[in-house]
Each structure stands twice: as structure tokens, then as C-alpha cells.
Amino acid sequence: MVEALGGSDSEHYSRFISYCCESFNIFRKSAHLILNLLRLMIDANIPDLSSQPERALRRVEQNFRLDLTDEEAIQYFQNLIADSVSALAPQIAETFHRVAMYWRS
């Protein structure tokens, strides 16, 4: 994805990061509504919700990081993206994809 956006120093990638962080803070502002909607869905036979509903709801709430200010949440989310970009598994998957595409052509 980073390469498709022009690399980590590109304007497109910077805009992507900005949109992600802005979206995260918008979702955080609606966290209580989202959690209430999930509570209403507990009886909908959704495996991750119906098997251990309180645990699932607590995990979703933790992921919103409501303990952080908006600025801290931006930094937190930027770190999540950076960790994701530098993770080994996606890099290996990308390498396999490139090799497969090479052999297809």
C-alpha cells in the first residue's frame, strides 16, 4: 500500500496517514454510540460478539483508546501504522506476491 501511494515520503502517503488519524478521532468521538450498537447486536449470533460479549465490547472500547487526547490518539495511530508497515509478515507476503506476478508475466 505504501508503494502504491508513492512511498513513505510521498504527499499521497502523508494524506493517507492524515485521513486515517482524522477518522480514528471521529470514531473515538462516537465510541459510546458504536458500543451501544454492538450491545444491541449481541443476540444476532455474530460469533465474536455472542460467545463472550463483555470481553468483545471491552476490547473494542480499549481499541478506541478513550484515555488519550486527540493529539495523543494521532500519535498512537501513527505508531500503529508505522508498526504495521515495518512488520515482517506483510513484507514477506508482498515479496511472494511480486514473485508470483513475475512468474505470471
The first five atom37 places (N, CA, C, CB, O) and aatype in JSON, in Angstrom:
{
  "aatype": [12, 19, 6, 0, 10, 7, 7, 15, 3, 15, 6, 8, 18, 15, 1, 13, 9, 15, 18, 4, 4, 6, 15, 13, 2, 9, 13, 1, 11, 15, 0, 8, 10, 9, 10, 2, 10, 10, 1, 10, 12, 9, 3, 0, 2, 9, 14, 3, 10, 15, 15, 5, 14, 6, 1, 0, 10, 1, 1, 19, 6, 5, 2, 13, 1, 10, 3, 10, 16, 3, 6, 6, 0, 9, 5, 18, 13, 5, 2, 10, 9, 0, 3, 15, 19, 15, 0, 10, 0, 14, 5, 9, 0, 6, 16, 13, 8, 1, 19, 0, 12, 18, 17, 1, 15],
  "atom_mask": [
    [1, 1, 1, 1, 1],
    [1, 1, 1, 1, 1],
    [1, 1, 1, 1, 1],
    [1, 1, 1, 1, 1],
    [1, 1, 1, 1, 1],
    [1, 1, 1, 0, 1],
    [1, 1, 1, 0, 1],
    [1, 1, 1, 1, 1],
    [1, 1, 1, 1, 1],
    [1, 1, 1, 1, 1],
    [1, 1, 1, 1, 1],
    [1, 1, 1, 1, 1],
    [1, 1, 1, 1, 1],
    [1, 1, 1, 1, 1],
    [1, 1, 1, 1, 1],
    [1, 1, 1, 1, 1],
    [1, 1, 1, 1, 1],
    [1, 1, 1, 1, 1],
    [1, 1, 1, 1, 1],
    [1, 1, 1, 1, 1],
    [1, 1, 1, 1, 1],
    [1, 1, 1, 1, 1],
    [1, 1, 1, 1, 1],
    [1, 1, 1, 1, 1],
    [1, 1, 1, 1, 1],
    [1, 1, 1, 1, 1],
    [1, 1, 1, 1, 1],
    [1, 1, 1, 1, 1],
    [1, 1, 1, 1, 1],
    [1, 1, 1, 1, 1],
    [1, 1, 1, 1, 1],
    [1, 1, 1, 1, 1],
    [1, 1, 1, 1, 1],
    [1, 1, 1, 1, 1],
    [1, 1, 1, 1, 1],
    [1, 1, 1, 1, 1],
    [1, 1, 1, 1, 1],
    [1, 1, 1, 1, 1],
    [1, 1, 1, 1, 1],
    [1, 1, 1, 1, 1],
    [1, 1, 1, 1, 1],
    [1, 1, 1, 1, 1],
    [1, 1, 1, 1, 1],
    [1, 1, 1, 1, 1],
    [1, 1, 1, 1, 1],
    [1, 1, 1, 1, 1],
    [1, 1, 1, 1, 1],
    [1, 1, 1, 1, 1],
    [1, 1, 1, 1, 1],
    [1, 1, 1, 1, 1],
    [1, 1, 1, 1, 1],
    [1, 1, 1, 1, 1],
    [1, 1, 1, 1, 1],
    [1, 1, 1, 1, 1],
    [1, 1, 1, 1, 1],
    [1, 1, 1, 1, 1],
    [1, 1, 1, 1, 1],
    [1, 1, 1, 1, 1],
    [1, 1, 1, 1, 1],
    [1, 1, 1, 1, 1],
    [1, 1, 1, 1, 1],
    [1, 1, 1, 1, 1],
    [1, 1, 1, 1, 1],
    [1, 1, 1, 1, 1],
    [1, 1, 1, 1, 1],
    [1, 1, 1, 1, 1],
    [1, 1, 1, 1, 1],
    [1, 1, 1, 1, 1],
    [1, 1, 1, 1, 1],
    [1, 1, 1, 1, 1],
    [1, 1, 1, 1, 1],
    [1, 1, 1, 1, 1],
    [1, 1, 1, 1, 1],
    [1, 1, 1, 1, 1],
    [1, 1, 1, 1, 1],
    [1, 1, 1, 1, 1],
    [1, 1, 1, 1, 1],
    [1, 1, 1, 1, 1],
    [1, 1, 1, 1, 1],
    [1, 1, 1, 1, 1],
    [1, 1, 1, 1, 1],
    [1, 1, 1, 1, 1],
    [1, 1, 1, 1, 1],
    [1, 1, 1, 1, 1],
    [1, 1, 1, 1, 1],
    [1, 1, 1, 1, 1],
    [1, 1, 1, 1, 1],
    [1, 1, 1, 1, 1],
    [1, 1, 1, 1, 1],
    [1, 1, 1, 1, 1],
    [1, 1, 1, 1, 1],
    [1, 1, 1, 1, 1],
    [1, 1, 1, 1, 1],
    [1, 1, 1, 1, 1],
    [1, 1, 1, 1, 1],
    [1, 1, 1, 1, 1],
    [1, 1, 1, 1, 1],
    [1, 1, 1, 1, 1],
    [1, 1, 1, 1, 1],
    [1, 1, 1, 1, 1],
    [1, 1, 1, 1, 1],
    [1, 1, 1, 1, 1],
    [1, 1, 1, 1, 1],
    [1, 1, 1, 1, 1],
    [1, 1, 1, 1, 1]
  ],
  "atom_positions": [
    [[0.83, -1.19, 0.0], [0.0, 0.0, 0.0], [0.87, 1.24, 0.0], [-0.94, 0.0, 1.21], [0.57, 2.21, -0.7]],
    [[1.93, 1.22, 0.77], [2.82, 2.38, 0.84], [3.39, 2.67, -0.54], [3.96, 2.13, 1.87], [3.42, 3.82, -0.98]],
    [[3.83, 1.63, -1.22], [4.39, 1.81, -2.56], [3.33, 2.32, -3.53], [4.99, 0.49, -3.08], [3.62, 3.16, -4.38]],
    [[2.11, 1.82, -3.41], [1.03, 2.26, -4.3], [0.72, 3.73, -4.1], [-0.23, 1.42, -4.06], [0.24, 4.4, -5.02]],
    [[0.98, 4.24, -2.9], [0.73, 5.66, -2.61], [1.95, 6.53, -2.93], [0.35, 5.84, -1.14], [1.93, 7.73, -2.68]],
    [[3.0, 5.93, -3.48], [4.17, 6.7, -3.88], [5.32, 6.66, -2.9], [0.0, 0.0, 0.0], [6.27, 7.43, -3.04]],
    [[5.27, 5.77, -1.93], [6.35, 5.66, -0.96], [6.06, 6.45, 0.3], [0.0, 0.0, 0.0], [5.15, 7.27, 0.34]],
    [[6.85, 6.18, 1.32], [6.59, 6.78, 2.63], [6.85, 8.27, 2.69], [7.42, 6.09, 3.67], [6.42, 8.94, 3.64]],
    [[7.55, 8.82, 1.71], [7.82, 10.26, 1.7], [6.89, 11.03, 0.77], [9.25, 10.51, 1.29], [7.05, 12.24, 0.6]],
    [[5.93, 10.34, 0.18], [5.07, 10.99, -0.8], [3.94, 11.79, -0.16], [4.49, 9.96, -1.74], [3.57, 11.55, 0.99]],
    [[3.42, 12.73, -0.91], [2.28, 13.53, -0.45], [1.04, 12.66, -0.27], [1.99, 14.67, -1.46], [0.26, 12.86, 0.66]],
    [[0.86, 11.69, -1.16], [-0.31, 10.81, -1.08], [-0.28, 9.98, 0.21], [-0.36, 9.88, -2.3], [-1.31, 9.8, 0.86]],
    [[0.89, 9.47, 0.57], [1.02, 8.69, 1.79], [0.77, 9.57, 3.02], [2.42, 8.03, 1.88], [0.1, 9.15, 3.96]],
    [[1.29, 10.78, 3.0], [1.06, 11.71, 4.11], [-0.42, 12.02, 4.26], [1.85, 13.01, 3.9], [-0.94, 12.08, 5.37]],
    [[-1.09, 12.21, 3.13], [-2.53, 12.48, 3.17], [-3.29, 11.26, 3.7], [-3.05, 12.86, 1.76], [-4.24, 11.4, 4.46]],
    [[-2.87, 10.06, 3.28], [-3.47, 8.83, 3.77], [-3.35, 8.74, 5.29], [-2.81, 7.6, 3.11], [-4.33, 8.45, 5.98]],
    [[-2.16, 9.0, 5.82], [-1.94, 8.97, 7.27], [-2.84, 9.99, 7.95], [-0.44, 9.26, 7.6], [-3.45, 9.7, 8.98]],
    [[-2.92, 11.17, 7.38], [-3.75, 12.23, 7.95], [-5.22, 11.82, 7.99], [-3.6, 13.52, 7.14], [-5.9, 12.02, 9.0]],
    [[-5.71, 11.24, 6.9], [-7.1, 10.78, 6.85], [-7.35, 9.67, 7.87], [-7.45, 10.3, 5.44], [-8.4, 9.65, 8.52]],
    [[-6.41, 8.75, 8.0], [-6.56, 7.65, 8.97], [-6.68, 8.2, 10.38], [-5.36, 6.67, 8.87], [-7.55, 7.78, 11.15]],
    [[-5.8, 9.12, 10.73], [-5.8, 9.68, 12.09], [-7.07, 10.5, 12.34], [-4.56, 10.56, 12.32], [-7.65, 10.43, 13.42]],
    [[-7.48, 11.26, 11.35], [-8.72, 12.04, 11.48], [-9.91, 11.11, 11.67], [-8.93, 12.94, 10.24], [-10.78, 11.36, 12.51]],
    [[-9.96, 10.04, 10.9], [-11.05, 9.06, 11.0], [-11.05, 8.39, 12.37], [-10.94, 8.0, 9.9], [-12.11, 8.19, 12.97]],
    [[-9.87, 8.04, 12.86], [-9.77, 7.41, 14.18], [-10.37, 8.31, 15.25], [-8.31, 7.08, 14.51], [-11.11, 7.85, 16.11]],
    [[-10.04, 9.59, 15.2], [-10.58, 10.52, 16.2], [-12.08, 10.71, 16.04], [-9.87, 11.86, 16.11], [-12.79, 10.91, 17.03]],
    [[-12.58, 10.67, 14.83], [-14.03, 10.77, 14.61], [-14.73, 9.55, 15.21], [-14.36, 10.89, 13.09], [-15.75, 9.68, 15.89]],
    [[-14.17, 8.36, 14.96], [-14.74, 7.14, 15.55], [-14.68, 7.19, 17.07], [-14.0, 5.9, 15.04], [-15.61, 6.76, 17.75]],
    [[-13.58, 7.71, 17.61], [-13.44, 7.81, 19.07], [-14.53, 8.69, 19.67], [-12.06, 8.36, 19.44], [-15.04, 8.4, 20.75]],
    [[-14.88, 9.76, 18.97], [-15.93, 10.66, 19.46], [-17.29, 9.96, 19.47], [-15.99, 11.93, 18.6], [-18.19, 10.35, 20.23]],
    [[-17.44, 8.95, 18.64], [-18.7, 8.2, 18.57], [-18.6, 6.84, 19.25], [-19.12, 8.01, 17.13], [-19.44, 5.97, 19.03]],
    [[-17.59, 6.64, 20.06], [-17.33, 5.33, 20.67], [-18.51, 4.81, 21.47], [-16.12, 5.41, 21.56], [-18.85, 3.63, 21.37]],
    [[-19.14, 5.67, 22.25], [-20.26, 5.2, 23.08], [-21.45, 4.76, 22.22], [-20.69, 6.3, 24.06], [-22.12, 3.79, 22.54]],
    [[-21.7, 5.48, 21.14], [-22.76, 5.07, 20.23], [-22.42, 3.73, 19.58], [-22.98, 6.15, 19.14], [-23.27, 2.85, 19.5]],
    [[-21.19, 3.58, 19.12], [-20.76, 2.34, 18.48], [-20.87, 1.17, 19.46], [-19.3, 2.46, 17.95], [-21.34, 0.09, 19.1]],
    [[-20.43, 1.39, 20.69], [-20.51, 0.33, 21.7], [-21.96, -0.04, 22.02], [-19.79, 0.77, 22.99], [-22.28, -1.21, 22.21]],
    [[-22.84, 0.96, 22.07], [-24.26, 0.67, 22.3], [-24.86, -0.12, 21.14], [-25.05, 1.97, 22.5], [-25.65, -1.03, 21.35]],
    [[-24.48, 0.23, 19.92], [-24.96, -0.53, 18.75], [-24.46, -1.97, 18.8], [-24.5, 0.15, 17.44], [-25.2, -2.9, 18.48]],
    [[-23.22, -2.15, 19.21], [-22.69, -3.52, 19.35], [-23.42, -4.29, 20.43], [-21.19, -3.48, 19.66], [-23.68, -5.48, 20.29]],
    [[-23.77, -3.6, 21.53], [-24.55, -4.26, 22.59], [-25.89, -4.75, 22.07], [-24.77, -3.29, 23.77], [-26.36, -5.83, 22.44]],
    [[-26.51, -3.95, 21.2], [-27.79, -4.36, 20.62], [-27.64, -5.56, 19.68], [-28.41, -3.19, 19.86], [-28.61, -6.27, 19.42]],
    [[-26.43, -5.78, 19.2], [-26.19, -6.87, 18.25], [-25.74, -8.17, 18.93], [-25.15, -6.45, 17.25], [-25.49, -9.16, 18.25]],
    [[-25.65, -8.16, 20.24], [-25.16, -9.35, 20.96], [-25.98, -10.59, 20.63], [-25.18, -9.1, 22.46], [-25.41, -11.67, 20.48]],
    [[-27.29, -10.46, 20.51], [-28.15, -11.62, 20.23], [-28.29, -11.93, 18.74], [-29.51, -11.37, 20.82], [-29.15, -12.72, 18.36]],
    [[-27.47, -11.31, 17.91], [-27.57, -11.5, 16.47], [-26.75, -12.69, 15.96], [-27.12, -10.25, 15.76], [-26.58, -12.86, 14.75]],
    [[-26.25, -13.52, 16.88], [-25.47, -14.71, 16.52], [-24.2, -14.4, 15.73], [-26.33, -15.64, 15.71], [-23.8, -15.17, 14.87]],
    [[-23.58, -13.27, 16.04], [-22.28, -12.94, 15.47], [-21.26, -13.6, 16.39], [-22.05, -11.36, 15.35], [-21.18, -13.25, 17.56]],
    [[-20.48, -14.54, 15.87], [-19.62, -15.35, 16.74], [-18.76, -14.54, 17.72], [-18.72, -16.2, 15.89], [-18.73, -14.87, 18.91]],
    [[-18.08, -13.52, 17.28], [-17.19, -12.78, 18.17], [-17.94, -12.0, 19.24], [-16.33, -11.84, 17.37], [-17.38, -11.67, 20.28]],
    [[-19.19, -11.7, 18.98], [-20.0, -10.96, 19.97], [-20.78, -11.88, 20.88], [-20.95, -10.03, 19.27], [-20.86, -11.65, 22.09]],
    [[-21.35, -12.93, 20.33], [-22.25, -13.76, 21.12], [-21.53, -14.72, 22.07], [-23.15, -14.54, 20.21], [-22.09, -15.09, 23.1]],
    [[-20.31, -15.12, 21.74], [-19.63, -16.09, 22.6], [-19.14, -15.47, 23.91], [-18.46, -16.71, 21.85], [-19.32, -16.07, 24.97]],
    [[-18.54, -14.3, 23.84], [-18.07, -13.6, 25.05], [-18.34, -12.11, 24.87], [-16.53, -13.88, 25.31], [-17.41, -11.33, 24.65]],
    [[-19.6, -11.7, 24.98], [-19.97, -10.32, 24.64], [-19.25, -9.25, 25.45], [-21.43, -10.14, 24.82], [-18.79, -8.25, 24.88]],
    [[-19.13, -9.43, 26.75], [-18.5, -8.38, 27.56], [-17.02, -8.24, 27.24], [-18.68, -8.68, 29.04], [-16.47, -7.14, 27.22]],
    [[-16.39, -9.37, 26.98], [-14.97, -9.33, 26.61], [-14.79, -8.62, 25.27], [-14.39, -10.78, 26.53], [-13.89, -7.79, 25.11]],
    [[-15.64, -8.93, 24.31], [-15.56, -8.31, 22.99], [-15.79, -6.8, 23.08], [-16.57, -8.95, 22.03], [-15.07, -6.01, 22.47]],
    [[-16.8, -6.41, 23.83], [-17.11, -4.99, 23.97], [-15.98, -4.25, 24.69], [-18.42, -4.8, 24.74], [-15.64, -3.12, 24.32]],
    [[-15.41, -4.88, 25.69], [-14.3, -4.27, 26.42], [-13.09, -4.08, 25.49], [-13.92, -5.14, 27.64], [-12.41, -3.06, 25.56]],
    [[-12.85, -5.06, 24.63], [-11.72, -4.99, 23.69], [-11.94, -3.86, 22.69], [-11.55, -6.34, 22.95], [-11.01, -3.11, 22.38]],
    [[-13.15, -3.73, 22.18], [-13.46, -2.64, 21.24], [-13.24, -1.3, 21.93], [-14.91, -2.76, 20.7], [-12.64, -0.39, 21.37]],
    [[-13.74, -1.2, 23.15], [-13.57, 0.05, 23.9], [-12.09, 0.36, 24.14], [-14.32, -0.02, 25.24], [-11.68, 1.51, 24.03]],
    [[-11.31, -0.64, 24.47], [-9.88, -0.44, 24.67], [-9.2, 0.03, 23.38], [-9.22, -1.74, 25.16], [-8.31, 0.88, 23.42]],
    [[-9.64, -0.51, 22.26], [-9.03, -0.12, 20.98], [-9.32, 1.33, 20.6], [-9.53, -1.03, 19.88], [-8.58, 1.93, 19.83]],
    [[-10.39, 1.89, 21.14], [-10.68, 3.3, 20.88], [-9.73, 4.24, 21.63], [-12.12, 3.62, 21.28], [-9.61, 5.41, 21.29]],
    [[-9.05, 3.72, 22.64], [-8.09, 4.48, 23.44], [-8.7, 5.81, 23.91], [-6.81, 4.75, 22.64], [-8.17, 6.89, 23.65]],
    [[-9.81, 5.69, 24.61], [-10.53, 6.86, 25.11], [-9.77, 7.6, 26.2], [-11.88, 6.45, 25.63], [-10.14, 8.71, 26.58]],
    [[-8.71, 6.97, 26.7], [-7.88, 7.61, 27.72], [-6.93, 8.67, 27.14], [-7.08, 6.56, 28.45], [-6.31, 9.41, 27.9]],
    [[-6.83, 8.74, 25.82], [-5.9, 9.66, 25.17], [-6.6, 10.93, 24.7], [-5.23, 8.98, 23.99], [-7.8, 10.92, 24.41]],
    [[-5.85, 12.01, 24.63], [-6.36, 13.22, 23.99], [-6.33, 13.0, 22.48], [-5.51, 14.49, 24.4], [-5.76, 12.02, 22.01]],
    [[-6.94, 13.89, 21.73], [-6.93, 13.75, 20.27], [-5.5, 13.74, 19.72], [-7.73, 14.89, 19.61], [-5.18, 12.96, 18.83]],
    [[-4.65, 14.6, 20.26], [-3.26, 14.66, 19.8], [-2.51, 13.37, 20.14], [-2.55, 15.86, 20.43], [-1.73, 12.86, 19.32]],
    [[-2.74, 12.86, 21.33], [-2.1, 11.6, 21.73], [-2.63, 10.44, 20.88], [-2.34, 11.32, 23.22], [-1.89, 9.52, 20.54]],
    [[-3.91, 10.49, 20.54], [-4.5, 9.44, 19.71], [-3.9, 9.46, 18.31], [-6.03, 9.6, 19.63], [-3.69, 8.42, 17.7]],
    [[-3.63, 10.65, 17.8], [-2.99, 10.76, 16.48], [-1.61, 10.11, 16.53], [-2.87, 12.25, 16.05], [-1.26, 9.33, 15.64]],
    [[-0.85, 10.41, 17.55], [0.49, 9.82, 17.69], [0.39, 8.31, 17.84], [1.22, 10.43, 18.9], [1.17, 7.57, 17.24]],
    [[-0.55, 7.84, 18.64], [-0.77, 6.41, 18.84], [-1.08, 5.73, 17.51], [-1.92, 6.18, 19.85], [-0.52, 4.68, 17.19]],
    [[-1.99, 6.33, 16.74], [-2.4, 5.7, 15.48], [-1.28, 5.75, 14.45], [-3.66, 6.38, 14.92], [-1.1, 4.8, 13.68]],
    [[-0.52, 6.82, 14.43], [0.64, 6.89, 13.54], [1.65, 5.79, 13.88], [1.31, 8.27, 13.63], [2.25, 5.2, 12.98]],
    [[1.83, 5.52, 15.17], [2.72, 4.45, 15.59], [2.19, 3.09, 15.16], [2.92, 4.48, 17.09], [2.96, 2.22, 14.75]],
    [[0.86, 2.89, 15.24], [0.26, 1.64, 14.78], [0.53, 1.42, 13.29], [-1.25, 1.63, 15.06], [0.88, 0.33, 12.86]],
    [[0.36, 2.48, 12.52], [0.59, 2.38, 11.08], [2.06, 2.09, 10.81], [0.16, 3.68, 10.36], [2.39, 1.24, 9.98]],
    [[2.96, 2.79, 11.49], [4.39, 2.56, 11.3], [4.78, 1.14, 11.66], [5.2, 3.55, 12.14], [5.56, 0.51, 10.96]],
    [[4.23, 0.62, 12.75], [4.5, -0.76, 13.15], [3.98, -1.73, 12.1], [3.86, -1.07, 14.52], [4.63, -2.74, 11.8]],
    [[2.82, -1.43, 11.55], [2.22, -2.29, 10.52], [3.07, -2.3, 9.26], [0.79, -1.82, 10.19], [3.28, -3.34, 8.65]],
    [[3.56, -1.13, 8.87], [4.38, -1.02, 7.66], [5.69, -1.78, 7.82], [4.67, 0.45, 7.35], [6.17, -2.39, 6.86]],
    [[6.26, -1.76, 9.01], [7.55, -2.4, 9.22], [7.44, -3.86, 9.68], [8.35, -1.62, 10.23], [8.45, -4.51, 9.91]],
    [[6.21, -4.37, 9.82], [6.02, -5.75, 10.26], [6.55, -6.73, 9.22], [4.53, -6.03, 10.53], [6.5, -6.46, 8.02]],
    [[7.06, -7.83, 9.67], [7.69, -8.81, 8.78], [6.69, -9.56, 7.91], [8.49, -9.79, 9.6], [6.95, -9.75, 6.72]],
    [[5.58, -9.99, 8.46], [4.62, -10.8, 7.69], [4.13, -10.1, 6.42], [3.43, -11.16, 8.57], [4.14, -10.72, 5.36]],
    [[3.71, -8.81, 6.49], [3.28, -8.16, 5.25], [4.41, -8.03, 4.22], [2.72, -6.79, 5.55], [4.17, -8.11, 3.02]],
    [[5.64, -7.84, 4.7], [6.77, -7.74, 3.77], [7.0, -9.06, 3.06], [8.04, -7.3, 4.52], [7.3, -9.09, 1.86]],
    [[6.88, -10.15, 3.8], [7.03, -11.48, 3.19], [5.91, -11.73, 2.18], [7.04, -12.59, 4.28], [6.16, -12.23, 1.09]],
    [[4.69, -11.39, 2.56], [3.55, -11.57, 1.65], [3.74, -10.75, 0.38], [2.23, -11.16, 2.34], [3.45, -11.23, -0.71]],
    [[4.23, -9.53, 0.52], [4.48, -8.68, -0.65], [5.56, -9.29, -1.54], [4.91, -7.26, -0.21], [5.45, -9.24, -2.77]],
    [[6.58, -9.85, -0.95], [7.64, -10.49, -1.73], [7.09, -11.68, -2.51], [8.78, -10.95, -0.82], [7.38, -11.83, -3.69]],
    [[6.29, -12.51, -1.85], [5.67, -13.64, -2.55], [4.77, -13.15, -3.69], [4.86, -14.5, -1.58], [4.75, -13.74, -4.77]],
    [[4.04, -12.08, -3.43], [3.16, -11.53, -4.46], [3.97, -11.06, -5.66], [2.33, -10.35, -3.88], [3.6, -11.33, -6.81]],
    [[5.06, -10.38, -5.41], [5.92, -9.9, -6.52], [6.5, -11.06, -7.31], [7.05, -9.01, -5.98], [6.56, -11.01, -8.54]],
    [[6.94, -12.1, -6.6], [7.48, -13.27, -7.3], [6.4, -13.93, -8.14], [8.07, -14.29, -6.28], [6.64, -14.3, -9.29]],
    [[5.21, -14.07, -7.58], [4.1, -14.68, -8.33], [3.75, -13.85, -9.57], [2.86, -14.83, -7.42], [3.5, -14.4, -10.64]],
    [[3.75, -12.54, -9.4], [3.43, -11.67, -10.56], [4.53, -11.77, -11.62], [3.27, -10.2, -10.09], [4.24, -11.71, -12.82]],
    [[5.77, -11.91, -11.18], [6.89, -12.06, -12.12], [6.71, -13.34, -12.95], [8.25, -12.09, -11.36], [6.89, -13.32, -14.17]],
    [[6.35, -14.43, -12.29], [6.23, -15.7, -12.99], [4.99, -15.76, -13.86], [6.22, -16.83, -12.01], [4.94, -16.54, -14.81]],
    [[3.99, -14.96, -13.54], [2.77, -14.93, -14.36], [3.0, -14.24, -15.7], [1.63, -14.23, -13.6], [2.37, -14.58, -16.7]],
    [[3.89, -13.27, -15.71], [4.08, -12.49, -16.95], [5.08, -13.08, -17.89], [4.49, -11.11, -16.62], [5.32, -12.52, -18.96]]
  ]
}
